[in-house]
Amino acid sequence: MTRRKDVRTERLRERVEELSGENVFACYQCGMCSAACPLTEQMDRLPSQVIRDLQRDDPSVLESNAMWVCASCFACEARCPKGVDLAKLMEALRLLRLRRALDWLSVDELPQERIRELPQIALVASFRKKTG
């Protein structure tokens, strides 16, 4: 019995590769990206797991918080022996998620006191990254 893939699932990897310009199959799962990442403690999936999920066309990767936590510091790319730019992959995942018109962050959910104490540039940058 063969499992038939959902068309949307099958296209996930293709869409990410198209948006990022990266080949997810260039990664051979050495784990250097996860070892280099300073934010893995905040992520629900390690960077190498995100790439593995993309290689398997697993749509649950779009529900992960890893793409939102990624600081695009390029530590992963600097340590990757294959030169895979994980920050570009994470950005592509964010774009796909936001194109679903599902914002990760809502202005209405933030308390007014918190908005007043945060730097404006941080708010603008965060809303650009996390809203569609």
N, C-alpha and C positions, 0 to 999 in steps of 0.2 A: 504494500500500500504506500503510494507516494503522497507526500504532503504538498499541496499546492499553495504557493505563497500569494498573499494578498498583493495586488498591484501597487498599492500605496507603500507597503512594506518593501517591496522589491525595488522601488524607485528611491527609497530613502538614501541609500548609499550613493546612488547616482546623483541625486540632488545635492548632497553634501559635497561630493567631489566636484561637481560643476560650480557650486558657489565658492568653494575654498581653493580650487585649483590643486588640491592635494590628492594623492593616490593612497587610500587607506590600506591597501594591500602591500604598500612599501614597508609597513610596520611588521616586524617579526616577533613582537611581544617580548622584548628583552626586559622591560620594566624600568628602563632608565628615566623615562619621562615621569613616572610616578615617584621615583626616588628623588628627582630633582625638584618636584613641585613643592613650594612652601605652604600650599593651602589644602593638602590632602586630608587633613583632619576635619575640615569643614565640608568635604565632598562626600556624597553618598556612594560615589563610584570613583575609583582611581582613574587617572588619565588613560592608562593602558587598558582599563576595562571599557572605557568609552570607545576607544578605537576598536577593541574586540567586538563590542556590540554593533558598531557600524559595519565591520567586516561580515557579521552574521545577519545584517539587515534587521536588527532587533529594534522595533519602534519604541520600546520602553525607554530607550536612551533619551527620547524627547521629554520624558517626565522627570529626568534626573536633575538634581540641582548643580551638578558639576559644571555645566556650561555657564551658569550664572555666577558661580564662585570663582571661576578662572579669572585671574588678574591680567592675563596676556603679558606676563613678565618675560616670556620666551626662554625660561630656564629649561623647559622640556626640549625645545628645539636645539638649544645649545648642547645638550647632552645626548641627543638622539644620534646613534651611529648611522642612521639612514637619512637624516635631515628632514624628517616629517615635521611639519609646522602644525603642532596641535592647537595653537592659538587660532589659526585660521579655521580648523575644523570646529572648534568650539563656537566661533563667531557664526559659522554657517548653521550650526545647530540652533543658536539663538535666533537667527533670522527665520529659519523654518518654523520654529515655535511661535514667534511673533506674527508670522504670516497667517497663522491659524486664528488670528485676532484674539488670542488669549494672553493678556498682559500678565507678566510675572509680578508686577508691582502696581499698586493703585495709589494715587495721591490721596484718595479718600480714606485709605486705611492707616495713614500716618497721623499720629496725634499732632495737633498744632504746636505744642511745646517742643516736640522733637524737630519739627520743620524749622522753628525759629533758631534752635541751637546748632543745626547742621550748616556747614559752609554751603553757600549757594552753588558753587561750582560742583561740589560733590552731588548735590541733588540733581542738577542738570545732567551731569554725566551718567548718573545712575538711571534716571528716567529715559535717557536716550538709549541706554543699553537694554533696559528691561521692559520697555513698552513699545507697542506697535504704532 
